[in-house]
Amino acid sequence: MGSIKDKIRGLIFTYERAHKWQKDIPITHIKEEGQLLEGKTALVTGGSGGIGFAIAKKFIACGCNVVIAGTNSTKLSQKRELLGDKCQSVVINVSDVSSFDEKISQASKFFGSIDILVCSHGIHTKRDNFDFLSVTKDEYDSVMNVNLKGTYFLCQSMAKYMIPRKINGHILIISSQSALEPSWSPYRLSKRGIEGIIEGMAQRLIEHQIVVNGLGPGPTATTMQDDLIDGSIYTADNPIGRYTMPEEVAEFAKMLVSDLGNTIIGQTLYMSGGRGIIDKR
């Protein structure tokens, strides 16, 4: 019954959109990179971390205002100083779902509104003897509360902010190549759940002109990698023999949240370095 309702809803949506837009859609012109996000403001969670910080830096280079978010106010202040006047920061605990509406309101006051949400937060379990048979309930809950529950309700709060203000917004969720692997760990399972969030929210929010997509990097050169060696990005974990750089992720992020990404809906772009594709593990 649910699938029938979805089909009927889709047909109605397609009919209404066709009649609403048939005469008033301007031609989109590709902008220079420095103007690609001009006049926009992005809220980037995990903004003081490797991928989040690289994304914030790239967005600013494209003309965007950025509010970086994280749990460590000192680290946020340090990163904000590096990014300059087009950056502000706000402390957000992604496991505290009840605080999201207030935090989004706080973040929106820096530059007047929020047009883009990037969910770049995430944690995984760190210990040497980690395997499926030793996963604890506390470890499971901590990962799921941040990676899955926090992402779900932060996107919901952002949608509730954007819709009444008629903001044609973008939501980009940083997933992981791990979503494609067997989900015996809470981290992998959380990222597989993220894939469902990306598709489901894209389906429900596109009628409000909010575009939802994801990026799924493979092993990336951030502090999440315990074996990263200073001066080298070598790894045996994927076929290309190196880690993905945060700046590479940022390049695709800027595309997906700009007008260039408006025809990509509910998709996750994987940057796996061939892991899971070439070796089919």
Backbone bond lengths (Angstrom), bond angles and torsions (degrees), N, CA, C in turn:
res aa  C-N    CA-C-N  psi(-1)  N-CA   C-N-CA  omega(-1)  CA-C   N-CA-C  phi
1 M - - - 1.461 - - 1.528 110.61 -
2 G 1.326 115.36 -38.85 1.454 118.76 179.54 1.508 112.39 -60.96
3 S 1.334 117.36 -40.20 1.459 120.55 -178.91 1.521 111.06 -66.75
4 I 1.346 117.81 -35.16 1.464 121.57 177.77 1.531 109.85 -65.38
5 K 1.323 116.29 -43.39 1.465 120.40 178.30 1.524 110.44 -61.10
6 D 1.324 116.32 -41.49 1.465 119.81 179.19 1.523 111.23 -62.84
7 K 1.346 116.61 -39.89 1.462 120.20 179.79 1.530 111.15 -65.79
8 I 1.331 115.95 -42.61 1.464 120.19 178.86 1.522 109.98 -64.44
9 R 1.332 115.61 -43.81 1.464 120.50 178.13 1.528 110.42 -60.05
10 G 1.334 115.98 -42.14 1.455 120.33 179.46 1.515 112.77 -63.75
11 L 1.330 116.59 -40.71 1.469 120.68 179.26 1.523 110.86 -65.33
12 I 1.320 116.37 -42.99 1.470 120.54 178.78 1.518 110.11 -63.34
13 F 1.335 115.97 -43.94 1.458 121.07 179.77 1.526 110.93 -61.71
14 T 1.339 117.04 -44.44 1.465 121.16 179.35 1.522 111.09 -62.57
15 Y 1.343 117.19 -41.99 1.471 121.30 179.63 1.526 110.81 -64.33
16 E 1.334 116.22 -47.33 1.463 120.10 -178.46 1.524 111.10 -63.75
17 R 1.331 116.44 -41.64 1.459 119.98 -178.70 1.527 110.76 -65.73
18 A 1.312 116.49 -42.50 1.469 119.97 -179.18 1.522 110.97 -59.29
19 H 1.324 117.20 -42.02 1.462 120.67 -178.03 1.533 112.17 -77.20
20 K 1.324 115.92 -30.42 1.459 119.71 -179.02 1.519 111.33 -75.41
21 W 1.333 117.35 -36.95 1.457 121.41 -169.58 1.520 114.94 -102.66
22 Q 1.314 117.87 -3.66 1.456 118.58 -169.34 1.530 113.65 -63.30
23 K 1.339 118.33 -17.53 1.459 119.81 -177.64 1.532 114.38 -123.64
24 D 1.337 117.19 -6.17 1.462 117.17 -169.99 1.532 114.18 -126.04
25 I 1.334 117.29 29.08 1.459 120.08 177.28 1.526 109.51 -101.44
26 P 1.322 118.44 109.24 1.469 120.13 179.55 1.522 111.30 -71.94
27 I 1.305 116.27 155.22 1.453 121.20 176.51 1.526 109.01 -70.77
28 T 1.344 116.01 133.11 1.459 120.83 179.27 1.520 109.91 -85.56
29 H 1.316 116.33 128.55 1.460 121.51 177.59 1.529 108.95 -108.06
30 I 1.299 116.13 133.79 1.456 120.95 -179.37 1.526 110.05 -70.31
31 K 1.332 115.99 129.25 1.455 121.22 -178.05 1.529 110.72 -94.63
32 E 1.322 115.35 159.73 1.455 120.62 171.02 1.531 109.10 -65.20
33 E 1.337 116.81 153.90 1.459 119.92 -174.45 1.528 112.32 -56.25
34 G 1.318 117.85 -41.18 1.455 120.77 -178.17 1.520 113.82 -65.24
35 Q 1.331 116.42 -14.84 1.460 121.66 179.50 1.523 112.26 -113.47
36 L 1.329 116.94 2.51 1.455 121.08 -171.69 1.526 112.82 -59.88
37 L 1.340 116.97 -35.90 1.466 121.91 -179.34 1.521 111.45 -119.86
38 E 1.317 116.22 22.85 1.460 121.53 -178.00 1.527 111.03 -60.42
39 G 1.333 115.96 133.45 1.453 121.08 179.35 1.520 114.13 83.52
40 K 1.319 117.63 -0.39 1.460 122.04 -179.18 1.527 110.25 -100.22
41 T 1.330 115.27 158.31 1.462 121.45 173.25 1.517 108.80 -129.11
42 A 1.320 116.14 133.43 1.462 121.66 -179.25 1.526 110.72 -117.72
43 L 1.320 115.21 140.07 1.462 122.22 169.74 1.523 106.63 -104.03
44 V 1.331 116.79 120.51 1.463 121.98 -175.78 1.521 109.12 -118.10
45 T 1.331 117.02 108.22 1.459 119.51 174.71 1.528 108.61 -78.04
46 G 1.321 115.43 154.88 1.461 118.62 -172.38 1.515 110.88 65.39
47 G 1.323 116.16 25.43 1.461 121.48 -171.62 1.508 115.00 -71.69
48 S 1.325 117.62 -13.23 1.459 119.72 176.64 1.522 111.63 -97.48
49 G 1.343 116.57 -1.46 1.453 121.26 178.28 1.510 111.64 -90.41
50 G 1.332 117.14 178.77 1.452 121.89 -173.43 1.515 115.00 -58.36
51 I 1.332 117.46 -57.16 1.460 120.86 -178.43 1.526 110.62 -70.70
52 G 1.331 117.54 -46.10 1.460 120.94 -178.76 1.517 112.71 -60.22
53 F 1.326 116.75 -42.08 1.463 120.74 179.69 1.528 110.83 -66.53
54 A 1.326 117.28 -41.67 1.467 121.08 178.33 1.530 110.91 -62.87
55 I 1.323 116.18 -38.58 1.462 120.18 177.44 1.520 110.63 -66.03
56 A 1.327 116.76 -45.29 1.469 120.37 179.01 1.522 110.70 -59.49
57 K 1.307 117.58 -43.61 1.467 122.33 -179.78 1.522 110.95 -62.85
58 K 1.324 117.47 -43.37 1.465 121.65 179.42 1.528 111.14 -66.55
59 F 1.324 117.01 -41.19 1.469 120.32 178.98 1.522 110.75 -60.23
60 I 1.319 116.60 -44.18 1.464 120.55 179.54 1.524 110.47 -61.58
61 A 1.326 116.73 -39.73 1.466 120.91 177.48 1.527 111.80 -64.10
62 C 1.326 116.14 -21.69 1.468 121.47 179.03 1.529 112.31 -95.75
63 G 1.340 117.26 10.79 1.459 121.59 175.33 1.506 115.33 95.45
64 C 1.321 118.03 6.20 1.465 122.11 -174.81 1.530 111.08 -89.57
65 N 1.334 116.29 147.09 1.455 121.73 163.99 1.520 107.87 -85.34
66 V 1.328 117.12 145.02 1.460 119.96 -175.52 1.520 110.70 -134.30
67 V 1.324 115.38 137.05 1.456 122.36 170.12 1.524 106.66 -113.74
68 I 1.317 117.07 112.41 1.456 120.01 178.73 1.522 109.11 -89.49
69 A 1.324 115.97 144.48 1.462 121.31 -177.08 1.514 109.97 -130.02
70 G 1.315 115.69 147.88 1.453 122.55 177.31 1.512 108.69 -173.39
71 T 1.328 116.82 -171.91 1.462 120.04 -176.86 1.520 113.42 -100.68
72 N 1.340 117.47 -15.56 1.463 121.66 -176.10 1.524 109.33 -104.82
73 S 1.319 116.76 105.69 1.461 121.23 -175.03 1.532 111.93 -64.86
74 T 1.335 117.48 -35.55 1.465 120.42 179.44 1.527 110.88 -65.61
75 K 1.296 116.25 -46.41 1.462 120.64 179.05 1.519 110.99 -64.17
76 L 1.323 117.21 -39.55 1.468 120.77 177.48 1.522 110.89 -61.24
77 S 1.329 116.63 -42.80 1.470 120.58 179.56 1.521 111.49 -62.62
78 Q 1.322 116.54 -40.60 1.465 120.64 178.61 1.523 111.48 -63.45
79 K 1.323 116.17 -43.99 1.466 120.34 -179.63 1.527 110.98 -69.40
80 R 1.331 116.05 -35.89 1.470 120.35 178.87 1.525 110.51 -62.31
81 E 1.309 117.05 -40.92 1.463 120.72 178.53 1.533 111.24 -62.74
82 L 1.316 117.17 -36.02 1.463 120.90 178.89 1.520 111.68 -68.68
83 L 1.326 117.07 -30.56 1.467 121.31 -175.31 1.523 113.29 -88.18
84 G 1.322 118.07 -18.65 1.453 119.98 173.24 1.520 115.71 90.61
85 D 1.332 114.96 -164.43 1.465 121.65 -170.17 1.521 114.33 -67.14
86 K 1.322 117.65 -21.51 1.463 120.33 -178.77 1.524 112.35 -85.45
87 C 1.333 115.69 11.23 1.466 120.79 -179.70 1.524 111.40 -126.25
88 Q 1.320 115.28 138.15 1.450 123.27 170.37 1.525 107.13 -129.97
89 S 1.323 117.29 174.23 1.464 119.70 -178.46 1.519 110.82 -140.48
90 V 1.322 114.79 156.66 1.457 121.63 176.89 1.524 107.94 -147.54
91 V 1.325 116.01 139.77 1.464 120.67 178.28 1.521 109.18 -81.50
92 I 1.326 116.30 122.81 1.467 121.64 176.46 1.517 108.78 -132.09
93 N 1.322 115.95 122.94 1.453 122.31 171.92 1.525 106.92 -92.74
94 V 1.324 116.67 107.23 1.465 120.56 -171.63 1.523 112.48 -68.01
95 S 1.314 118.25 -15.40 1.462 120.09 176.15 1.529 112.29 -86.26
96 D 1.337 116.97 -6.24 1.472 121.78 178.85 1.528 108.93 -99.23
97 V 1.312 116.16 80.89 1.461 122.31 -173.69 1.523 112.08 -59.97
98 S 1.325 117.31 -35.24 1.465 120.82 -175.46 1.525 112.78 -66.48
99 S 1.333 117.70 -15.41 1.468 120.53 -176.70 1.532 113.14 -91.24
100 F 1.316 118.74 -6.79 1.462 121.02 -168.01 1.527 113.90 -63.46
101 D 1.306 117.57 -45.70 1.470 120.16 -178.63 1.530 110.68 -58.75
102 E 1.323 115.92 -45.12 1.465 120.70 -179.94 1.530 111.18 -65.12
103 K 1.324 117.18 -41.17 1.461 121.25 -178.65 1.527 111.76 -67.80
104 I 1.319 117.25 -38.18 1.467 120.46 177.17 1.522 110.10 -66.10
105 S 1.324 116.53 -41.22 1.459 120.41 176.89 1.527 110.71 -61.36
106 Q 1.333 116.01 -42.11 1.460 120.75 178.52 1.522 110.95 -63.29
107 A 1.316 116.98 -44.77 1.460 121.24 -178.67 1.529 111.86 -66.03
108 S 1.325 116.55 -34.07 1.462 120.27 -176.70 1.529 112.63 -68.79
109 K 1.318 117.51 -21.53 1.461 120.92 -175.66 1.532 113.15 -76.99
110 F 1.318 117.29 -17.56 1.467 119.77 -178.93 1.523 112.05 -65.10
111 F 1.341 116.15 -44.93 1.461 120.47 -175.77 1.532 112.84 -125.19
112 G 1.332 117.81 8.65 1.458 121.27 173.19 1.508 116.06 101.95
113 S 1.321 118.01 -25.36 1.462 120.80 178.81 1.520 108.70 -169.11
114 I 1.332 115.68 175.73 1.462 121.33 172.74 1.526 107.62 -129.55
115 D 1.314 116.24 126.42 1.466 122.08 -179.14 1.523 112.64 -108.32
116 I 1.336 116.50 -20.11 1.464 121.61 -173.02 1.526 109.13 -136.80
117 L 1.325 116.05 133.60 1.462 121.18 170.49 1.522 107.98 -117.01
118 V 1.321 116.28 127.43 1.463 121.37 171.94 1.522 108.04 -116.59
119 C 1.311 116.46 117.93 1.465 121.46 176.95 1.519 108.23 -94.25
120 S 1.331 115.69 98.09 1.464 121.40 -177.38 1.525 111.32 -114.10
121 H 1.327 116.42 14.83 1.460 120.55 179.29 1.534 109.83 -83.28
122 G 1.300 115.65 160.75 1.460 119.44 176.57 1.517 111.51 167.41
123 I 1.328 115.87 148.69 1.459 121.63 176.67 1.528 108.78 -135.88
124 H 1.317 115.44 160.96 1.459 119.97 170.40 1.515 108.70 -141.61
125 T 1.315 116.15 169.81 1.457 120.96 -177.25 1.513 110.15 -80.92
126 K 1.328 116.63 128.73 1.463 121.24 -179.18 1.531 110.10 -116.72
127 R 1.293 115.51 109.59 1.469 121.66 168.52 1.528 107.74 -167.68
128 D 1.305 115.83 150.93 1.462 121.13 -170.86 1.523 113.31 -66.16
129 N 1.326 117.82 -32.63 1.465 120.50 -174.52 1.531 112.58 -99.68
130 F 1.338 115.95 28.95 1.461 119.57 -175.17 1.527 111.41 -73.09
131 D 1.329 116.61 125.36 1.463 122.02 171.51 1.525 108.37 -155.99
132 F 1.322 116.70 173.57 1.462 121.15 -173.51 1.528 112.30 -57.51
133 L 1.322 117.13 -42.83 1.462 120.55 -174.68 1.523 113.38 -72.03
134 S 1.328 116.64 -11.83 1.468 119.04 -178.20 1.527 113.70 -108.87
135 V 1.339 117.36 0.59 1.472 120.00 -179.58 1.522 109.92 -61.80
136 T 1.323 116.72 131.41 1.462 120.97 178.55 1.527 110.73 -99.63
137 K 1.312 115.28 162.53 1.462 120.02 178.36 1.526 111.38 -63.05
138 D 1.310 116.59 -38.51 1.470 120.12 179.58 1.526 110.97 -64.82
139 E 1.322 116.81 -41.79 1.466 120.25 177.88 1.526 110.48 -63.15
140 Y 1.315 115.45 -44.99 1.462 120.47 179.16 1.532 110.70 -59.32
141 D 1.331 116.23 -49.22 1.465 120.34 -177.47 1.520 112.26 -63.81
142 S 1.329 117.35 -40.63 1.464 119.74 -177.59 1.526 110.97 -63.99
143 V 1.324 117.18 -42.00 1.463 120.98 179.08 1.522 110.61 -67.88
144 M 1.302 117.21 -46.44 1.465 120.56 -177.18 1.530 111.95 -67.29
145 N 1.319 116.94 -37.03 1.462 119.85 -179.25 1.521 112.33 -63.83
146 V 1.325 116.76 -36.90 1.459 120.73 179.88 1.528 111.14 -84.61
147 N 1.327 116.39 -54.87 1.467 120.56 -170.53 1.516 113.55 -72.50
148 L 1.319 117.24 -38.51 1.468 119.75 -172.65 1.529 112.48 -107.39
149 K 1.315 116.73 -59.40 1.466 119.91 -178.54 1.523 111.27 -62.49
150 G 1.319 116.78 -46.51 1.460 120.33 179.89 1.513 112.07 -60.34
151 T 1.337 116.86 -43.15 1.466 120.73 179.53 1.519 111.04 -64.23
152 Y 1.315 116.58 -45.32 1.467 121.39 -178.76 1.531 110.86 -56.82
153 F 1.315 116.78 -52.03 1.462 119.32 -173.80 1.524 112.82 -79.14
154 L 1.337 117.89 -24.83 1.459 118.86 173.80 1.529 109.76 -67.89
155 C 1.319 116.84 -41.51 1.469 120.22 176.43 1.531 110.72 -64.38
156 Q 1.324 116.48 -38.64 1.458 119.73 177.54 1.530 110.93 -62.35
157 S 1.325 116.61 -45.59 1.463 120.51 179.30 1.526 111.22 -63.09
158 M 1.331 116.84 -40.07 1.459 119.80 178.67 1.525 110.97 -65.92
159 A 1.321 117.22 -38.70 1.465 120.25 177.34 1.529 110.34 -63.50
160 K 1.312 117.01 -40.71 1.463 120.61 178.37 1.522 111.46 -66.44
161 Y 1.314 116.79 -27.47 1.462 120.94 174.98 1.526 110.52 -74.63
162 M 1.326 117.33 -44.55 1.463 121.61 -173.59 1.530 113.43 -74.11
163 I 1.310 116.94 -41.79 1.475 120.27 -170.57 1.529 113.03 -60.03
164 P 1.341 120.72 -52.66 1.464 119.01 -179.33 1.524 113.93 -65.89
165 R 1.327 116.71 -20.52 1.468 121.13 178.96 1.529 112.05 -92.23
166 K 1.335 114.96 -0.35 1.474 121.82 178.77 1.527 111.86 55.48
167 I 1.321 115.09 42.01 1.463 121.33 177.27 1.520 109.44 -84.64
168 N 1.326 116.54 121.65 1.462 121.03 174.25 1.532 107.60 -79.71
169 G 1.313 115.51 84.15 1.451 120.59 -167.68 1.507 115.13 -99.97
170 H 1.334 114.46 176.65 1.454 122.69 175.35 1.522 109.21 -130.38
171 I 1.316 115.87 138.63 1.464 122.24 171.64 1.523 107.13 -122.02
172 L 1.318 116.06 124.83 1.458 121.99 178.81 1.521 108.25 -122.03
173 I 1.327 115.84 125.07 1.458 121.25 -179.23 1.526 109.00 -111.11
174 I 1.324 115.76 125.59 1.457 120.06 177.04 1.528 107.88 -82.79
175 S 1.301 115.18 108.71 1.458 122.00 178.73 1.522 108.30 -95.18
176 S 1.308 117.64 -138.61 1.459 121.18 -179.65 1.515 109.44 -164.73
177 Q 1.315 114.95 151.18 1.456 120.06 172.19 1.527 110.41 -59.92
178 S 1.322 117.05 -21.23 1.465 121.70 178.98 1.520 112.45 -61.77
179 A 1.325 116.88 -20.31 1.467 120.16 177.91 1.522 112.10 -62.41
180 L 1.320 117.02 -21.03 1.458 121.71 -178.13 1.529 112.33 -90.61
181 E 1.333 116.98 -4.94 1.448 121.28 -176.25 1.530 110.82 -99.43
182 P 1.322 118.29 158.12 1.462 120.92 176.80 1.519 111.54 -52.64
183 S 1.322 116.14 132.70 1.467 120.61 -167.99 1.526 112.63 -92.95
184 W 1.336 116.70 64.07 1.459 118.12 177.10 1.526 112.18 -85.66
185 S 1.341 117.80 -16.41 1.462 120.03 178.58 1.529 109.62 -104.57
186 P 1.336 118.04 151.61 1.462 120.59 176.85 1.529 111.89 -56.82
187 Y 1.336 117.56 -36.87 1.462 120.37 -179.64 1.520 110.69 -62.58
188 R 1.330 117.22 -51.23 1.459 119.92 179.30 1.526 110.97 -60.16
189 L 1.318 116.55 -41.89 1.467 120.54 -179.88 1.523 110.61 -63.57
190 S 1.327 116.95 -40.46 1.470 120.13 179.10 1.521 110.89 -63.14
191 K 1.328 117.08 -39.07 1.458 120.37 -179.10 1.524 111.58 -73.18
192 R 1.324 117.27 -31.27 1.465 118.81 173.59 1.526 109.98 -66.74
193 G 1.326 116.29 -37.21 1.459 119.56 175.42 1.514 112.28 -64.79
194 I 1.342 116.28 -34.76 1.461 120.92 177.64 1.522 110.90 -59.88
195 E 1.325 117.18 -36.11 1.462 119.91 178.42 1.529 110.69 -59.65
196 G 1.326 116.04 -40.05 1.464 120.00 176.94 1.517 112.46 -66.63
197 I 1.337 116.42 -39.04 1.464 120.76 177.26 1.524 110.36 -61.42
198 I 1.322 117.00 -44.38 1.463 120.82 -178.91 1.528 110.63 -60.14
199 E 1.322 117.04 -48.40 1.458 120.25 -179.33 1.529 111.73 -66.89
200 G 1.339 116.02 -43.90 1.462 119.51 -176.16 1.515 113.03 -67.99
201 M 1.325 117.40 -43.47 1.459 119.77 179.75 1.514 111.51 -71.33
202 A 1.323 116.80 -32.59 1.466 119.32 174.79 1.523 110.49 -61.05
203 Q 1.316 115.99 -41.89 1.460 120.59 -179.74 1.532 111.57 -64.57
204 R 1.308 116.63 -41.68 1.459 120.06 -174.99 1.535 113.30 -82.67
205 L 1.326 117.94 -24.09 1.465 119.61 -172.52 1.524 114.41 -102.02
206 I 1.319 118.54 -14.88 1.464 118.72 -177.62 1.537 111.07 -64.81
207 E 1.312 117.77 -28.05 1.457 119.25 177.80 1.530 111.62 -67.29
208 H 1.315 116.61 -16.91 1.468 121.90 175.20 1.530 111.55 -100.18
209 Q 1.322 116.27 12.59 1.466 122.41 -179.03 1.529 112.63 62.44
210 I 1.329 115.21 36.10 1.459 121.67 173.29 1.522 107.41 -112.96
211 V 1.323 116.36 119.20 1.463 122.88 -175.80 1.528 109.46 -95.67
212 V 1.321 116.30 127.26 1.459 121.79 -178.85 1.528 109.53 -118.84
213 N 1.324 116.55 128.44 1.459 122.47 176.72 1.518 110.21 -145.94
214 G 1.329 116.12 177.18 1.453 120.94 -179.85 1.515 112.34 -139.70
215 L 1.314 114.70 160.36 1.469 122.64 172.00 1.521 107.67 -124.56
216 G 1.316 116.92 134.63 1.454 121.29 -178.57 1.517 112.36 -121.36
217 P 1.333 118.05 80.75 1.467 119.27 178.36 1.523 111.56 -68.33
218 G 1.331 114.70 151.27 1.450 119.76 166.67 1.511 108.74 -82.43
219 P 1.334 118.29 -157.91 1.468 120.31 178.94 1.530 111.14 -53.43
220 T 1.324 115.75 122.98 1.466 121.89 -173.65 1.525 109.83 -120.08
221 A 1.317 115.43 145.63 1.471 121.16 -174.69 1.524 110.85 -74.78
222 T 1.330 116.20 78.27 1.462 122.99 176.49 1.524 108.46 -131.69
223 T 1.314 115.69 177.64 1.473 119.99 -179.95 1.528 112.17 -67.98
224 M 1.331 118.50 -8.64 1.464 120.78 176.78 1.536 111.07 -70.24
225 Q 1.328 116.43 -17.79 1.464 120.72 -179.65 1.524 110.12 -92.14
226 D 1.313 116.87 114.30 1.465 121.34 -176.99 1.529 112.73 -70.85
227 D 1.344 117.17 -26.88 1.465 119.67 -174.00 1.528 113.01 -100.63
228 L 1.339 117.15 13.60 1.455 119.93 179.16 1.530 109.91 -69.61
229 I 1.327 115.68 128.62 1.457 121.50 -177.65 1.525 109.41 -104.78
230 D 1.323 116.75 133.63 1.463 120.54 178.42 1.528 110.45 -57.18
231 G 1.321 115.98 130.71 1.456 120.16 177.35 1.515 114.54 88.01
232 S 1.333 117.45 -4.24 1.466 120.53 179.87 1.522 109.51 -142.74
233 I 1.321 116.87 139.84 1.469 121.19 175.89 1.525 110.07 -112.63
234 Y 1.330 116.80 23.39 1.461 120.78 178.18 1.523 110.75 -65.63
235 T 1.331 115.90 140.60 1.458 122.22 168.99 1.516 108.60 -152.93
236 A 1.294 115.89 147.15 1.464 120.97 175.64 1.524 111.22 -92.25
237 D 1.338 117.08 5.69 1.458 121.17 -173.22 1.523 114.53 -79.76
238 N 1.325 118.60 -8.93 1.461 118.39 174.68 1.522 110.68 -147.06
239 P 1.321 118.01 163.64 1.465 121.39 -172.72 1.524 115.53 -62.19
240 I 1.336 119.13 -26.56 1.466 118.17 -179.20 1.522 112.38 -80.37
241 G 1.322 116.91 -7.67 1.449 120.70 172.29 1.509 115.99 77.46
242 R 1.320 118.06 14.56 1.465 120.21 178.56 1.514 110.10 -150.85
243 Y 1.316 114.35 163.60 1.455 120.10 174.51 1.527 110.15 -76.46
244 T 1.318 115.71 152.01 1.461 121.14 167.57 1.525 107.93 -72.25
245 M 1.323 117.46 142.77 1.455 121.43 176.84 1.530 110.20 -89.33
246 P 1.329 118.24 142.68 1.473 120.42 177.36 1.520 112.69 -54.28
247 E 1.339 116.90 -34.54 1.467 120.76 -179.47 1.525 111.53 -66.01
248 E 1.326 116.94 -29.22 1.463 120.05 176.28 1.526 110.58 -68.95
249 V 1.324 116.00 -40.70 1.466 120.30 176.29 1.530 109.94 -61.97
250 A 1.332 116.19 -41.09 1.467 121.37 -177.97 1.526 111.72 -62.08
251 E 1.321 117.71 -34.77 1.465 120.84 179.88 1.521 111.19 -61.03
252 F 1.321 116.45 -43.32 1.462 119.57 179.93 1.528 111.32 -76.32
253 A 1.342 116.78 -29.98 1.460 120.37 177.16 1.517 110.70 -61.65
254 K 1.325 117.17 -45.39 1.466 120.83 -178.06 1.524 110.90 -62.85
255 M 1.337 116.83 -34.23 1.455 120.28 178.02 1.533 110.78 -67.73
256 L 1.323 116.50 -45.51 1.458 120.41 -173.60 1.523 113.23 -69.58
257 V 1.344 118.67 -25.21 1.470 120.01 179.91 1.524 112.08 -98.04
258 S 1.331 117.05 1.36 1.464 120.98 177.23 1.525 109.22 -97.93
259 D 1.322 115.76 -179.85 1.466 119.57 176.93 1.523 111.67 -62.64
260 L 1.333 117.48 -21.11 1.461 120.63 176.72 1.525 111.73 -62.85
261 G 1.336 116.49 -24.00 1.458 120.84 -177.55 1.509 114.83 -97.03
262 N 1.326 117.50 6.23 1.462 119.52 -172.67 1.527 114.60 -69.89
263 T 1.332 117.69 -17.92 1.464 119.29 177.40 1.525 111.89 -99.03
264 I 1.332 116.68 5.68 1.464 121.63 175.05 1.521 106.81 -105.04
265 I 1.308 117.29 112.16 1.465 121.94 -171.50 1.525 109.91 -126.14
266 G 1.319 116.82 121.39 1.460 121.05 174.07 1.514 114.18 69.28
267 Q 1.329 116.67 25.35 1.462 121.14 -177.88 1.522 110.69 -107.05
268 T 1.321 115.64 153.71 1.454 121.62 171.06 1.519 108.81 -118.04
269 L 1.308 115.76 121.83 1.457 121.70 177.20 1.523 108.35 -90.31
270 Y 1.329 115.90 116.77 1.461 120.34 -178.12 1.524 110.88 -90.83
271 M 1.317 115.08 133.95 1.462 122.73 176.96 1.526 107.13 -120.21
272 S 1.315 116.31 65.59 1.461 122.12 -166.88 1.519 113.78 -88.38
273 G 1.319 118.48 -9.24 1.459 119.76 -173.67 1.520 111.73 66.36
274 G 1.330 115.83 20.17 1.458 121.05 179.81 1.515 114.35 91.54
275 R 1.331 116.99 -7.97 1.459 120.03 -178.76 1.531 110.62 -65.37
276 G 1.320 116.79 128.44 1.459 120.95 -178.30 1.513 113.30 84.30
277 I 1.331 117.02 -9.91 1.471 121.38 177.67 1.521 109.88 -109.45
278 I 1.336 115.08 -55.91 1.461 120.09 -179.82 1.527 111.09 -70.63
279 D 1.354 115.28 -44.09 1.457 118.82 -175.14 1.538 112.79 -92.61
280 K 1.355 116.18 -14.70 1.474 120.70 178.29 1.528 113.13 52.52
281 R 1.332 115.63 44.38 1.456 119.32 178.80 1.523 111.00 -77.37
